[in-house]
C-alpha cells in the first residue's frame, strides 16, 4: 500500500516546445495570477511604474494592501541573487511591504544565501520592512495543493506498486499528477498520469507524451493513464424484486 507520508511532492511545468519565450512567460504569469485571484485578491498584470515593470500586482480589496508578484519561467538556469535584489528594489521604491517570487526552477547558491538573510530578518518581532515569499518548485507544489484544494490520488483505487515521488504537473490545458512506479530493482518502470480531481479525465495523453519527450521529462518510461490500472468494482449486484 502506498503511504502519502512517504511520498515527496514535486512541481513541474511542461508546455509545447514551439512556444516562444514571450508566450511561455505570459502563460506562467497568468497561472500564478490565478492562484492569487482564487484568494479573492484584485489582480492587475504587467503594471508599469516609474523606471520598472512588475509581472503581477495583487491588491487586498478590504485593506488596500498591495503585493508585487514576480514570475520567472526558466527551463534550465537557476534563479540568481540579482533577480531577488531587483524585486526588493522595486518594492522599496514603491513602498510595497509584501512580495512574492514564483519560479519554475531552483534558486542558485547565491540566491539561497540572500533568501536566508531575508528570512533571518523576519525573526525579529520589530521588523517592519519588506517581507518576501520565495516559491521554487518544491514550495509551488504545496502552494497549488493548498490554494486549489488538490490532494494526492487515492492509491487504494489503483493497482500500483511502490511510489516515492509525485509530481504536480502544470500543462497548457490541465493540472495533473505524474508518479513514477518503482520496480523490484529500485528503478522506475513506468509513469502514471492521474487527474487532480476525481471527476476529471486525461483527454490528451498522446500530446502529453510528445511534450514530455520534447521537454526531456520521463525519458524512456512508458506513460499510461491511471484509469487503465483502476481496480475493478467489488460491489455486489443488488437482487431485484420480483
Backbone as CSV, one residue per row, in Angstrom:
resi,resn,N_x,N_y,N_z,CA_x,CA_y,CA_z,C_x,C_y,C_z
1,UNK,0.841,-1.194,0.000,0.000,0.000,0.000,0.879,1.249,0.000
2,UNK,0.511,2.244,-0.815,1.252,3.490,-0.886,0.833,4.382,0.280
3,UNK,1.809,4.914,1.000,1.552,5.795,2.129,1.940,7.217,1.748
4,UNK,0.973,8.154,1.787,1.240,9.531,1.377,2.337,10.192,2.198
5,UNK,2.513,9.751,3.440,3.529,10.346,4.294,4.935,10.082,3.763
6,UNK,5.076,9.022,2.983,6.391,8.647,2.460,6.669,9.235,1.083
7,UNK,5.705,10.003,0.550,5.832,10.499,-0.819,6.291,11.954,-0.835
8,UNK,7.316,12.240,-1.622,7.796,13.606,-1.809,7.043,14.229,-2.981
9,UNK,6.473,15.409,-2.774,5.766,16.087,-3.858,6.709,17.055,-4.573
10,UNK,6.635,17.041,-5.885,7.444,17.929,-6.717,6.518,18.742,-7.619
11,UNK,7.112,19.653,-8.382,6.331,20.536,-9.249,7.076,20.739,-10.559
12,UNK,6.317,20.752,-11.654,6.946,20.981,-12.957,5.929,21.571,-13.928
13,UNK,6.416,22.440,-14.809,5.592,22.989,-15.884,6.097,22.406,-17.196
14,UNK,5.205,21.815,-17.967,5.547,21.266,-19.276,4.604,21.872,-20.311
15,UNK,5.158,22.577,-21.279,4.357,23.246,-22.299,4.910,22.921,-23.686
16,UNK,4.144,23.203,-24.737,4.588,22.866,-26.096,5.944,23.469,-26.436
17,UNK,6.759,22.714,-27.148,8.127,23.119,-27.450,8.181,24.292,-28.422
18,UNK,7.095,24.496,-29.185,7.111,25.564,-30.188,6.710,26.928,-29.621
19,UNK,6.421,27.010,-28.333,6.113,28.307,-27.726,7.382,29.134,-27.602
20,UNK,7.299,30.436,-27.951,8.456,31.308,-27.773,8.521,31.779,-26.321
21,UNK,9.596,32.461,-25.977,9.805,32.870,-24.584,8.704,33.788,-24.073
22,UNK,8.192,34.661,-24.936,7.132,35.566,-24.510,5.860,34.807,-24.155
23,UNK,5.525,33.809,-24.972,4.323,33.022,-24.712,4.483,32.189,-23.439
24,UNK,5.669,31.648,-23.233,5.951,30.878,-22.014,5.801,31.768,-20.774
25,UNK,6.407,32.957,-20.849,6.352,33.862,-19.713,4.936,34.323,-19.411
26,UNK,4.173,34.637,-20.461,2.792,35.081,-20.273,1.943,33.979,-19.660
27,UNK,2.155,32.744,-20.113,1.412,31.607,-19.564,1.707,31.443,-18.072
28,UNK,2.969,31.547,-17.701,3.331,31.365,-16.300,2.775,32.508,-15.437
29,UNK,2.815,33.720,-15.947,2.257,34.860,-15.209,0.761,34.666,-14.964
30,UNK,0.033,34.231,-15.984,-1.408,34.014,-15.837,-1.691,32.875,-14.856
31,UNK,-0.864,31.844,-14.889,-1.033,30.710,-13.985,-0.850,31.140,-12.534
32,UNK,0.208,31.918,-12.276,0.468,32.393,-10.915,-0.593,33.398,-10.488
33,UNK,-0.984,34.300,-11.395,-2.009,35.297,-11.070,-3.305,34.625,-10.649
34,UNK,-3.610,33.499,-11.272,-4.838,32.779,-10.936,-4.830,32.278,-9.493
35,UNK,-3.657,31.942,-8.983,-3.551,31.497,-7.589,-3.993,32.611,-6.634
36,UNK,-3.565,33.829,-6.929,-3.927,34.957,-6.078,-5.376,35.375,-6.298
37,UNK,-5.835,35.242,-7.518,-7.234,35.570,-7.810,-8.170,34.648,-7.037
38,UNK,-7.779,33.384,-6.873,-8.609,32.439,-6.133,-8.636,32.749,-4.638
39,UNK,-7.726,33.612,-4.200,-7.746,34.065,-2.813,-8.510,35.383,-2.680
40,UNK,-9.270,35.688,-3.714,-10.153,36.865,-3.747,-9.380,38.172,-3.666
41,UNK,-8.238,38.186,-4.306,-7.458,39.410,-4.408,-7.685,40.046,-5.774
42,UNK,-7.594,41.344,-5.840,-7.728,42.062,-7.106,-6.396,41.985,-7.842
43,UNK,-6.420,41.485,-9.064,-5.191,41.215,-9.802,-5.051,42.138,-11.004
44,UNK,-3.843,42.694,-11.166,-3.531,43.516,-12.333,-2.215,43.026,-12.930
45,UNK,-2.219,42.552,-14.183,-0.985,42.051,-14.793,-0.167,43.161,-15.457
46,UNK,1.145,42.911,-15.535,2.071,43.777,-16.275,1.864,45.265,-15.957
47,UNK,2.105,45.625,-14.716,1.941,47.003,-14.276,3.275,47.746,-14.383
48,UNK,3.248,48.940,-15.007,4.452,49.747,-15.135,4.476,50.830,-14.062
49,UNK,5.632,50.967,-13.425,5.894,52.042,-12.505,7.061,52.850,-13.076
50,UNK,7.394,53.925,-12.461,8.494,54.743,-12.951,9.784,53.928,-12.990
51,UNK,10.272,53.699,-14.184,11.538,53.002,-14.352,11.498,51.504,-14.175
52,UNK,10.319,50.911,-14.018,10.272,49.454,-13.818,8.892,48.910,-14.173
53,UNK,8.842,47.583,-14.272,7.584,46.882,-14.551,7.487,45.693,-13.617
54,UNK,6.278,45.397,-13.180,6.060,44.232,-12.318,5.120,43.273,-13.031
55,UNK,5.363,41.975,-12.874,4.568,40.985,-13.594,3.098,41.003,-13.164
56,UNK,2.880,40.960,-11.856,1.514,40.917,-11.323,1.429,41.776,-10.072
57,UNK,0.383,42.592,-9.998,0.110,43.368,-8.789,-1.149,42.807,-8.149
58,UNK,-1.053,42.418,-6.882,-2.211,41.908,-6.149,-2.615,42.934,-5.103
59,UNK,-3.923,43.118,-4.956,-4.422,44.112,-4.001,-5.548,43.513,-3.173
60,UNK,-5.437,43.644,-1.862,-6.499,43.220,-0.958,-7.601,44.276,-1.006
61,UNK,-8.785,43.870,-1.426,-9.882,44.826,-1.609,-10.338,45.451,-0.302
62,UNK,-10.144,44.759,0.806,-10.619,45.269,2.093,-9.603,46.203,2.755
63,UNK,-8.316,45.842,2.684,-7.293,46.639,3.367,-6.519,47.557,2.424
64,UNK,-6.682,47.330,1.095,-5.935,48.073,0.067,-4.441,47.770,0.097
65,UNK,-4.035,46.771,0.870,-2.626,46.377,0.892,-2.246,45.777,-0.458
66,UNK,-1.093,46.189,-0.977,-0.642,45.715,-2.282,0.563,44.782,-2.139
67,UNK,0.698,43.887,-3.126,1.843,42.978,-3.153,2.360,42.872,-4.583
68,UNK,3.676,42.854,-4.720,4.312,42.635,-6.014,4.565,41.138,-6.186
69,UNK,4.263,40.634,-7.383,4.491,39.214,-7.680,5.343,39.108,-8.935
70,UNK,6.513,38.553,-8.799,7.412,38.344,-9.931,7.352,36.875,-10.331
71,UNK,7.188,36.604,-11.620,7.027,35.234,-12.123,8.167,34.923,-13.086
72,UNK,8.986,33.949,-12.747,10.125,33.597,-13.577,9.956,32.200,-14.160
73,UNK,9.846,32.131,-15.489,9.749,30.839,-16.157,11.112,30.513,-16.759
74,UNK,11.867,29.686,-16.056,13.154,29.202,-16.540,13.028,27.693,-16.745
75,UNK,13.643,27.195,-17.797,13.603,25.758,-18.063,14.862,25.049,-17.575
76,UNK,15.975,25.755,-17.546,17.231,25.113,-17.148,17.995,25.931,-16.120
77,UNK,18.194,27.221,-16.371,19.024,28.049,-15.496,18.398,28.193,-14.112
78,UNK,19.245,28.361,-13.101,18.763,28.614,-11.750,18.496,30.117,-11.570
79,UNK,17.776,30.453,-10.500,17.446,31.846,-10.227,18.630,32.512,-9.532
80,UNK,19.033,33.685,-10.018,20.191,34.386,-9.464,19.786,35.318,-8.331
81,UNK,20.766,35.723,-7.546,20.532,36.678,-6.465,20.082,38.025,-7.020
82,UNK,20.518,38.339,-8.228,20.159,39.615,-8.859,18.646,39.740,-9.043
83,UNK,17.988,38.623,-9.360,16.535,38.643,-9.540,15.851,39.064,-8.243
84,UNK,16.335,38.538,-7.125,15.759,38.876,-5.813,16.031,40.333,-5.481
85,UNK,17.271,40.786,-5.705,17.641,42.165,-5.399,16.785,43.160,-6.183
86,UNK,16.545,42.864,-7.458,15.747,43.763,-8.290,14.306,43.840,-7.787
87,UNK,13.755,42.693,-7.398,12.375,42.674,-6.908,12.259,43.467,-5.611
88,UNK,13.201,43.272,-4.693,13.176,44.009,-3.435,13.361,45.510,-3.676
89,UNK,14.180,45.841,-4.674,14.390,47.251,-5.012,13.114,47.901,-5.537
90,UNK,12.393,47.192,-6.385,11.124,47.702,-6.908,10.136,47.936,-5.767
91,UNK,10.098,46.982,-4.853,9.158,47.096,-3.730,9.524,48.286,-2.851
92,UNK,10.816,48.479,-2.595,11.259,49.574,-1.735,10.893,50.925,-2.346
93,UNK,11.130,51.075,-3.640,10.871,52.366,-4.300,9.381,52.700,-4.329
94,UNK,8.544,51.665,-4.309,7.104,51.900,-4.414,6.359,51.671,-3.100
95,UNK,7.121,51.585,-2.018,6.546,51.443,-0.680,5.636,50.225,-0.570
96,UNK,6.104,49.098,-1.131,5.382,47.828,-1.063,6.018,46.969,0.027
97,UNK,5.208,46.427,0.899,5.743,45.666,2.028,5.676,44.149,1.833
98,UNK,5.061,43.685,0.745,4.939,42.240,0.530,5.265,41.909,-0.919
99,UNK,6.155,40.934,-1.134,6.492,40.497,-2.487,6.542,38.973,-2.544
100,UNK,6.302,38.461,-3.734,6.360,37.020,-3.995,7.228,36.800,-5.233
101,UNK,8.031,35.753,-5.183,8.830,35.361,-6.336,8.511,33.907,-6.648
102,UNK,7.807,33.677,-7.754,7.365,32.331,-8.137,8.198,31.851,-9.322
103,UNK,8.979,30.795,-9.120,9.966,30.350,-10.102,9.786,28.874,-10.458
104,UNK,9.931,28.566,-11.726,9.782,27.178,-12.175,11.056,26.367,-11.983
105,UNK,12.162,27.032,-11.663,13.417,26.312,-11.422,13.959,26.662,-10.033
106,UNK,15.005,25.976,-9.637,15.569,26.152,-8.302,16.327,27.473,-8.181
107,UNK,16.531,27.907,-6.956,17.345,29.086,-6.684,18.816,28.689,-6.670
108,UNK,19.659,29.553,-7.239,21.089,29.299,-7.246,21.698,29.480,-5.860
109,UNK,22.982,29.146,-5.737,23.665,29.184,-4.440,23.605,30.572,-3.803
110,UNK,23.938,31.616,-4.589,23.936,32.974,-4.038,22.512,33.421,-3.716
111,UNK,21.564,33.033,-4.539,20.163,33.386,-4.283,19.685,32.762,-2.973
112,UNK,20.087,31.523,-2.730,19.714,30.865,-1.470,20.291,31.607,-0.279
113,UNK,21.498,32.153,-0.459,22.112,32.927,0.609,21.324,34.196,0.908
114,UNK,20.870,34.866,-0.146,20.058,36.074,0.022,18.734,35.734,0.707
115,UNK,18.131,34.634,0.296,16.865,34.210,0.903,17.039,33.961,2.394
116,UNK,18.123,33.297,2.747,18.382,33.016,4.162,18.557,34.316,4.947
117,UNK,19.251,35.280,4.364,19.450,36.566,5.025,18.117,37.283,5.234
118,UNK,17.272,37.253,4.217,15.972,37.913,4.316,15.111,37.252,5.387
119,UNK,15.104,35.945,5.393,14.251,35.234,6.345,14.719,35.408,7.781
120,UNK,16.014,35.622,7.972,16.526,35.887,9.314,15.988,37.209,9.852
121,UNK,15.783,38.183,8.967,15.244,39.482,9.383,13.840,39.327,9.977
122,UNK,13.067,38.384,9.391,11.670,38.238,9.809,11.545,37.646,11.214
123,UNK,12.649,37.112,11.746,12.610,36.540,13.082,12.523,37.633,14.153
124,UNK,12.883,38.845,13.755,12.817,39.984,14.677,11.376,40.486,14.755
125,UNK,10.798,40.431,15.943,9.392,40.825,16.118,9.154,42.284,15.757
126,UNK,10.206,43.101,15.782,10.065,44.532,15.488,10.339,44.863,14.020
127,UNK,10.627,43.848,13.218,10.937,44.093,11.801,9.705,44.627,11.079
128,UNK,9.860,45.743,10.366,8.741,46.372,9.667,9.069,46.640,8.201
129,UNK,10.030,45.887,7.664,10.424,46.094,6.280,9.663,45.199,5.314
130,UNK,10.222,45.027,4.141,9.607,44.199,3.099,9.702,42.732,3.499
131,UNK,8.617,42.025,3.336,8.609,40.577,3.570,8.395,39.869,2.237
132,UNK,9.247,38.904,1.972,9.194,38.194,0.690,8.908,36.713,0.894
133,UNK,8.142,36.160,-0.021,7.946,34.711,-0.070,8.574,34.199,-1.348
134,UNK,9.346,33.124,-1.212,10.093,32.584,-2.340,9.528,31.213,-2.703
135,UNK,8.927,31.128,-3.869,8.270,29.894,-4.293,9.082,29.230,-5.400
136,UNK,9.880,28.250,-5.025,10.552,27.408,-6.003,9.687,26.186,-6.270
137,UNK,10.168,25.229,-7.068,9.352,24.058,-7.428,8.791,23.282,-6.251
138,UNK,9.602,23.054,-5.205,9.112,22.275,-4.071,7.988,23.008,-3.337
139,UNK,8.174,24.314,-3.116,7.159,25.119,-2.440,5.907,25.252,-3.299
140,UNK,6.077,25.383,-4.608,4.934,25.573,-5.503,3.975,24.389,-5.463
141,UNK,4.508,23.188,-5.319,3.629,22.020,-5.226,2.655,22.179,-4.071
142,UNK,3.157,22.603,-2.913,2.308,22.772,-1.741,1.373,23.959,-1.897
143,UNK,1.853,25.034,-2.522,1.012,26.223,-2.744,-0.185,25.870,-3.609
144,UNK,0.059,25.169,-4.705,-1.034,24.757,-5.592,-2.012,23.846,-4.862
145,UNK,-1.481,22.909,-4.093,-2.338,21.980,-3.363,-3.221,22.717,-2.362
146,UNK,-2.650,23.695,-1.662,-3.401,24.435,-0.653,-4.467,25.331,-1.278
147,UNK,-4.071,26.122,-2.262,-4.996,27.112,-2.835,-6.060,26.461,-3.697
148,UNK,-5.682,25.444,-4.469,-6.630,24.795,-5.377,-7.267,23.540,-4.779
149,UNK,-7.002,23.289,-3.508,-7.570,22.125,-2.808,-7.278,20.826,-3.560
150,UNK,-6.034,20.652,-3.936,-5.594,19.457,-4.651,-5.025,18.454,-3.653
151,UNK,-5.433,17.221,-3.778,-4.913,16.163,-2.919,-4.211,15.106,-3.760
152,UNK,-3.360,14.332,-3.108,-2.728,13.208,-3.798,-3.794,12.187,-4.180
153,UNK,-3.557,11.399,-5.219,-4.540,10.385,-5.619,-4.834,9.398,-4.495
154,UNK,-6.019,8.825,-4.526,-6.379,7.765,-3.579,-5.811,6.456,-4.120
155,UNK,-4.626,6.113,-3.622,-3.898,4.964,-4.177,-4.665,3.656,-4.038
156,UNK,-5.554,3.558,-3.056,-6.300,2.319,-2.838,-7.200,1.960,-4.022
157,UNK,-7.454,2.921,-4.890,-8.323,2.677,-6.038,-7.565,2.130,-7.248
158,UNK,-6.231,1.985,-7.099,-5.429,1.615,-8.264,-4.518,0.424,-7.967
159,UNK,-4.222,-0.322,-9.004,-3.236,-1.400,-8.920,-1.862,-0.792,-9.192
160,UNK,-1.217,-0.362,-8.141,0.054,0.333,-8.286,1.010,-0.140,-7.194
161,UNK,2.288,-0.222,-7.550,3.295,-0.684,-6.600,3.901,0.464,-5.814
162,UNK,5.216,0.443,-5.653,5.898,1.426,-4.827,6.015,2.769,-5.546
163,UNK,5.755,3.840,-4.801,5.869,5.202,-5.323,6.642,6.039,-4.317
164,UNK,7.680,6.756,-4.779,8.469,7.617,-3.893,8.130,9.094,-4.051
165,UNK,7.819,9.498,-5.272,7.547,10.907,-5.550,6.293,11.055,-6.399
166,UNK,5.652,12.208,-6.256,4.508,12.565,-7.095,4.736,13.986,-7.584
167,UNK,4.716,14.182,-8.886,4.968,15.495,-9.471,3.653,16.149,-9.881
168,UNK,3.393,17.329,-9.317,2.235,18.101,-9.741,2.631,18.814,-11.024
169,UNK,1.963,18.467,-12.094,2.367,18.902,-13.424,1.367,19.909,-13.985
170,UNK,1.863,21.081,-14.333,1.038,22.105,-14.976,1.320,22.079,-16.471
171,UNK,0.285,21.892,-17.268,0.418,21.905,-18.722,-0.402,23.066,-19.271
172,UNK,-0.408,23.214,-20.576,-1.140,24.316,-21.200,-2.643,24.157,-21.078
173,UNK,-3.110,22.949,-20.713,-4.556,22.724,-20.646,-5.047,22.109,-19.344
174,UNK,-4.161,21.474,-18.562,-4.585,20.775,-17.362,-3.516,20.813,-16.275
175,UNK,-3.957,20.594,-15.051,-3.036,20.341,-13.945,-3.203,18.887,-13.544
176,UNK,-2.108,18.138,-13.529,-2.157,16.690,-13.365,-1.150,16.224,-12.320
177,UNK,-1.326,14.990,-11.885,-0.300,14.297,-11.102,0.424,13.314,-12.008
178,UNK,1.720,13.215,-11.876,2.501,12.185,-12.554,3.362,11.487,-11.511
179,UNK,3.250,10.175,-11.434,4.066,9.418,-10.481,4.861,8.358,-11.230
180,UNK,6.031,8.061,-10.695,6.867,7.004,-11.251,6.754,5.785,-10.360
181,UNK,6.307,4.676,-10.937,6.218,3.437,-10.169,7.582,2.764,-10.152
182,UNK,8.009,2.356,-8.958,9.336,1.771,-8.770,9.247,0.250,-8.813
183,UNK,10.141,-0.358,-9.606,10.152,-1.807,-9.734,11.009,-2.488,-8.683
184,UNK,11.192,-3.776,-8.835,11.930,-4.578,-7.856,13.390,-4.183,-7.749
185,UNK,13.973,-3.659,-8.825,15.380,-3.269,-8.803,15.557,-1.807,-8.410
186,UNK,14.521,-1.233,-7.792,14.562,0.146,-7.279,14.751,1.196,-8.369
187,UNK,14.300,0.892,-9.575,14.349,1.863,-10.660,12.934,2.040,-11.224
188,UNK,12.631,3.235,-11.755,11.291,3.471,-12.306,10.989,2.538,-13.469
189,UNK,9.783,1.977,-13.486,9.396,1.073,-14.569,8.306,1.668,-15.455
190,UNK,7.566,2.652,-14.941,6.551,3.322,-15.757,6.105,4.595,-15.054
191,UNK,5.553,5.526,-15.848,5.000,6.765,-15.310,3.489,6.730,-15.488
192,UNK,2.775,7.115,-14.444,1.316,7.045,-14.458,0.755,8.450,-14.267
193,UNK,-0.169,8.827,-15.122,-0.763,10.166,-15.094,-2.133,10.098,-14.427
194,UNK,-2.326,10.927,-13.408,-3.585,10.978,-12.668,-4.215,12.365,-12.795
195,UNK,-5.530,12.466,-12.869,-6.182,13.781,-12.772,-6.098,14.284,-11.336
196,UNK,-6.217,15.591,-11.141,-6.174,16.149,-9.787,-7.558,16.193,-9.147
197,UNK,-8.585,15.966,-9.936,-9.955,15.904,-9.423,-10.589,14.602,-9.892
198,UNK,-11.398,13.986,-9.038,-11.972,12.681,-9.361,-12.900,12.723,-10.573
199,UNK,-13.507,13.876,-10.841,-14.441,13.968,-11.963,-13.746,14.356,-13.267
200,UNK,-12.420,14.438,-13.262,-11.674,14.786,-14.466,-11.141,13.545,-15.163
201,UNK,-10.849,13.710,-16.446,-10.219,12.643,-17.219,-9.008,13.198,-17.950
202,UNK,-8.076,12.313,-18.267,-6.927,12.700,-19.070,-7.356,12.622,-20.529
203,UNK,-7.467,13.772,-21.173,-8.037,13.802,-22.523,-6.988,13.934,-23.629
204,UNK,-5.749,14.175,-23.263,-4.732,14.449,-24.291,-3.442,13.689,-24.022
205,UNK,-3.549,12.395,-23.767,-2.382,11.615,-23.366,-1.292,11.609,-24.438
206,UNK,-1.661,11.473,-25.696,-0.648,11.427,-26.759,0.086,12.752,-26.872
207,UNK,-0.644,13.854,-26.716,0.000,15.168,-26.732,0.928,15.323,-25.544
208,UNK,0.491,14.814,-24.392,1.331,14.850,-23.197,2.629,14.088,-23.429
209,UNK,2.514,12.905,-23.996,3.698,12.091,-24.258,4.691,12.849,-25.143
210,UNK,4.168,13.522,-26.166,5.017,14.282,-27.076,5.698,15.441,-26.356
211,UNK,4.929,16.164,-25.523,5.501,17.286,-24.784,6.512,16.811,-23.749
212,UNK,6.250,15.655,-23.113,7.210,15.089,-22.164,8.535,14.817,-22.874
213,UNK,8.433,14.188,-24.016,9.633,13.825,-24.774,10.417,15.066,-25.191
214,UNK,9.698,16.080,-25.695,10.356,17.304,-26.157,10.993,18.084,-25.012
215,UNK,10.457,17.928,-23.808,10.989,18.624,-22.643,11.977,17.773,-21.851
216,UNK,12.270,16.556,-22.340,13.210,15.682,-21.646,12.706,15.211,-20.306
217,UNK,11.380,15.063,-20.193,10.765,14.662,-18.928,10.330,13.208,-19.020
218,UNK,10.720,12.409,-18.069,10.370,10.981,-18.009,10.863,10.219,-19.243
219,UNK,12.029,10.575,-19.707,12.572,9.971,-20.930,12.675,8.453,-20.821
220,UNK,12.145,7.777,-21.815,12.280,6.328,-21.901,11.263,5.536,-21.115
221,UNK,10.459,6.177,-20.276,9.476,5.439,-19.477,8.150,5.320,-20.217
222,UNK,7.500,4.159,-20.131,6.143,4.048,-20.649,5.231,4.964,-19.833
223,UNK,4.338,5.675,-20.494,3.440,6.612,-19.814,2.006,6.142,-20.015
224,UNK,1.290,5.922,-18.915,-0.063,5.375,-19.017,-1.058,6.236,-18.249
225,UNK,-2.304,6.122,-18.635,-3.413,6.798,-17.963,-3.812,5.981,-16.736
226,UNK,-3.996,6.639,-15.622,-4.317,5.931,-14.374,-5.598,5.107,-14.474
227,UNK,-6.517,5.504,-15.338,-7.779,4.766,-15.422,-7.580,3.341,-15.930
228,UNK,-6.442,3.094,-16.586,-6.176,1.746,-17.092,-5.721,0.796,-15.991
229,UNK,-5.403,1.347,-14.800,-4.981,0.476,-13.699,-5.927,0.597,-12.501
230,UNK,-7.114,1.125,-12.747,-8.103,1.194,-11.673,-8.552,-0.207,-11.293
231,UNK,-8.744,-0.418,-9.994,-9.238,-1.708,-9.528,-10.697,-1.876,-9.937
232,UNK,-11.056,-3.105,-10.237,-12.431,-3.390,-10.611,-13.342,-3.226,-9.402
233,UNK,-14.555,-2.792,-9.659,-15.513,-2.597,-8.570,-15.809,-3.909,-7.879
234,UNK,-15.887,-3.846,-6.549,-16.197,-5.044,-5.766,-17.652,-5.050,-5.318
235,UNK,-18.407,-4.125,-5.878,-19.814,-4.062,-5.477,-20.577,-5.320,-5.882
236,UNK,-21.407,-5.800,-4.985,-22.225,-6.976,-5.282,-23.549,-6.518,-5.856
237,UNK,-23.942,-7.021,-7.011,-25.198,-6.575,-7.616,-26.373,-6.813,-6.664
238,UNK,-27.234,-5.840,-6.611,-28.426,-5.980,-5.761,-29.437,-6.864,-6.448
239,UNK,-30.183,-7.614,-5.638,-31.196,-8.524,-6.170,-32.492,-7.747,-6.389
240,UNK,-32.957,-7.746,-7.588,-34.186,-7.002,-7.890,-35.404,-7.724,-7.360
241,UNK,-36.439,-6.965,-7.133,-37.697,-7.556,-6.641,-38.444,-8.211,-7.775
242,UNK,-39.216,-9.213,-7.448,-39.972,-9.945,-8.462,-41.431,-9.549,-8.392
